[in-house]
Amino acid sequence: MTAVTIQCCAPIAREPLSESDAADLAVMLKAVADPVRLRLLSMIGSHAGGEACVCDLTDAFDLTAPTISHHLKVLRTAGLISGERRGTWVYYRIIPEAVNRLGALFTPLAEPVSA
């Protein structure tokens, strides 16, 4: 008979979320739970220079400008992006602390341990 090694997953949190933290994170998770908003967030985050003009984002979608603006507003309201108007265009950038906070929810604190 051979021994079986079972690996348990590493914990992803040091402690349970507070009610306030859970509410804040839920707003962010709801914002990225939409495919268009998730794509917008990834496009902004991967754009050269760390920011993207709304003019660079709209052509990637078969949606109207007001619809794209709505999705960007949801991301802004959730605290995931910021926007700055320059002339007639708005430039968006990721708010790293907010995105890192989301990522930390799913990042194990350590490697799995063998039982």
C-alpha positions as CSV (number, residue, x, y, z in Angstrom):
1,M,0.0,0.0,0.0
2,T,1.4,3.4,-0.9
3,A,0.9,6.5,1.1
4,V,-1.1,9.2,-0.6
5,T,0.0,12.8,-0.2
6,I,-2.9,15.3,0.0
7,Q,-2.3,18.9,-0.6
8,C,-4.4,21.4,1.2
9,C,-4.9,24.8,-0.3
10,A,-3.1,27.7,1.4
11,P,-5.3,30.3,3.2
12,I,-6.1,33.4,1.1
13,A,-6.8,35.6,4.1
14,R,-5.2,36.4,7.4
15,E,-8.5,37.0,9.0
16,P,-12.2,37.2,8.0
17,L,-13.3,40.4,6.3
18,S,-15.0,43.1,8.3
19,E,-18.6,44.0,7.3
20,S,-17.3,47.3,6.0
21,D,-14.4,45.7,3.9
22,A,-16.8,43.1,2.6
23,A,-19.2,45.9,1.4
24,D,-16.4,47.9,-0.2
25,L,-15.0,44.8,-2.0
26,A,-18.5,43.7,-3.1
27,V,-19.0,47.0,-4.9
28,M,-15.7,46.5,-6.8
29,L,-16.5,42.9,-7.6
30,K,-19.9,43.8,-8.9
31,A,-18.2,46.4,-11.1
32,V,-15.9,43.9,-12.7
33,A,-18.5,41.2,-13.0
34,D,-19.6,42.6,-16.3
35,P,-17.6,41.5,-19.4
36,V,-17.5,45.0,-20.9
37,R,-16.2,46.6,-17.7
38,L,-13.7,43.8,-17.2
39,R,-12.4,44.3,-20.7
40,L,-12.3,48.1,-20.2
41,L,-10.3,47.7,-16.9
42,S,-7.8,45.3,-18.7
43,M,-7.5,47.7,-21.6
44,I,-6.8,50.7,-19.4
45,G,-4.4,48.7,-17.2
46,S,-2.4,47.4,-20.1
47,H,-2.3,50.6,-22.2
48,A,1.0,52.1,-22.9
49,G,1.9,54.8,-20.3
50,G,-0.6,53.4,-17.8
51,E,-3.5,55.5,-19.1
52,A,-6.0,55.3,-21.9
53,C,-8.0,57.9,-23.7
54,V,-11.7,57.2,-24.0
55,C,-11.1,57.5,-27.7
56,D,-8.7,54.5,-27.6
57,L,-11.4,52.4,-25.8
58,T,-14.6,53.0,-27.8
59,D,-13.5,51.4,-31.1
60,A,-12.9,48.0,-29.4
61,F,-16.7,47.6,-28.7
62,D,-19.8,47.5,-30.7
63,L,-21.5,49.8,-28.3
64,T,-22.6,53.5,-28.3
65,A,-20.4,56.1,-26.6
66,P,-23.0,56.7,-23.9
67,T,-23.0,53.0,-23.0
68,I,-19.1,53.0,-22.8
69,S,-19.4,56.1,-20.6
70,H,-21.8,54.4,-18.3
71,H,-19.5,51.4,-17.9
72,L,-16.5,53.7,-17.2
73,K,-18.6,55.6,-14.6
74,V,-19.4,52.3,-12.8
75,L,-15.7,51.5,-12.7
76,R,-14.9,55.1,-11.5
77,T,-17.7,54.9,-8.8
78,A,-16.3,51.6,-7.6
79,G,-12.9,53.3,-7.1
80,L,-11.1,51.1,-9.6
81,I,-10.2,53.9,-12.1
82,S,-9.7,57.6,-12.2
83,G,-10.3,60.0,-15.0
84,E,-8.9,63.3,-16.1
85,R,-10.3,65.6,-18.7
86,R,-7.8,67.0,-21.2
87,G,-9.5,69.1,-23.8
88,T,-12.4,67.2,-25.3
89,W,-11.1,63.7,-24.2
90,V,-11.0,62.0,-20.8
91,Y,-8.0,59.9,-19.9
92,Y,-8.4,56.9,-17.5
93,R,-5.9,55.1,-15.4
94,I,-6.1,52.2,-13.0
95,I,-6.0,53.0,-9.2
96,P,-3.4,50.4,-8.3
97,E,-4.3,50.2,-4.6
98,A,-7.9,49.2,-5.4
99,V,-7.0,46.6,-8.1
100,N,-4.3,45.2,-5.7
101,R,-6.9,44.9,-3.0
102,L,-9.1,42.9,-5.3
103,G,-6.2,40.7,-6.3
104,A,-5.2,40.1,-2.7
105,L,-8.6,38.3,-2.2
106,F,-7.4,35.5,-4.5
107,T,-3.7,35.3,-3.8
108,P,-2.7,32.6,-1.4
109,L,-0.6,33.7,1.6
110,A,1.7,30.7,1.3
111,E,2.2,27.5,-0.8
112,P,-0.1,24.6,-0.2
113,V,1.0,22.3,2.6
114,S,1.1,18.5,2.4
115,A,-1.0,16.7,4.9
